Amino acid sequence: MQDKTISGFSRLSKEEKLNWIAEQFFEKPQETIKELKSFWHEDAEQQRVFDGFSENTVSNHFLPFGIAPNFVINGDVYAVPMAIEESSVVAAASSAAKFWSKRGGFHAKVLSTRKVGQVHFSWTGNSAALKAAMPDIEQQLREDTRHITTNMEKRGGGIQDIELVDLTAEEPGYYQLRVTFETCDSMGANFINSVLEEFGVSLQQMAATHDLLRREEASLDIIMAILSNYTPECVVRTWVECPVEALDAAGQNMDAATFAEKFAKAIRIAQIDPYRATTHNKGIFNGIDAVVLATANDFRAIEACGHAYAARDGRYRSLSSCTVKDGVFKFWMDLPLAVGTVGGLTRLHPIARLSLEMLGHPNAETLMMIIATTGLAQNFAAVRSLVTTGIQKGHMKMHLLNILNHLKATPAEQEQAAAFFADKVVSFTAVRDYIKQSRNNRLVPEHFLKK
Ligand code: MEV
């Protein structure tokens, strides 16, 4: 086997990296280099900023940036920016937004904004001594991190509680400091991690100097200090409600009451069955991730947290809920969301900066409401399709377009293909054969064909 490993790759210049990768892994190196370079930003300074976001960069990876207009949330109207590669998602969000804009809009409120971090450590001494020393430890930790927390405190945030958690029953000698934080409009990862690492250093020192701990002649070892992406106390609620009869236009060939009951049952199924819940929640994250990405927040953190929250009672369930009671349809979701509108890439990434401007420069709480609402809208649209027409109808339209683009179909060919496949099953082979045949038969005038 040819050795394609390399040492010192990160020290190569960008051109050298490109050359190496093209030579090693591509059949046509020069063409590959040209293609990768074609995605460089024309403004070298802007490209330098993009390169700075990560390491070993050789080009940019593009995603479509779409807009879902008509989101009415607490009476304000938003055009929601969405960065996503999956067809039908933006269309579905837009359609749900418009639907609910005529039925009172979405409502949202932030229930809490506390984030959590942990210092994991082991202590071989007596746990009673550790507990007794906690008030002093807490005071010392707060003092030792004053240089990091002062600014955050001026903004109304900082360290909230520091709690000692004894987990020795699960793992010998294992304890944690579980710390809660308020990080205002920033996601706060750097702030939290800096504080926690400093806590680790101080705690270690205290084990050697504090009377109660020194006496134990025991060792205290810091295992790790890191924020938790599980933020069940940083939660936003979003909901819609309307009289059942106002759902008249929701289900094709289905009356409003039947639609409401069928929709609510679909949500209950996702509450009961983890197989369905996973797909159901994936649909919610179609909307959430797209806005999170557009605003340069951390979609991996938000996904991880959302899925952990969906399993908080020990079983993985739907994140959304629905009731139909006394003639009223209610559909809602509580979701933990740790996002920021300052710091990170929010201002550095040009599309994130424009996305936040498009949303009216929201603070973190407003952004939480917008993101969760987009998730709920997405879920409404998906489940509405599923319990009425099925999703393939809408998907296939977009799928057809993607295939036609792949086959370099002209606008005229696209129009003819859309009409032809309106009542047929779309597959790559079927579309390719159709285009081939229509070109052979000159069904499409020559001058419409792409060279
Ligand atoms: C597809 O990306 C998302 C859906 O599967 C979600 C769902 O089934 O609820 C349509």
Residues whose N, C-alpha, C, O or C-beta is under 5 A from the ligand:
A	BS01	MEV	T279 H280 G283 A382 V383 I391
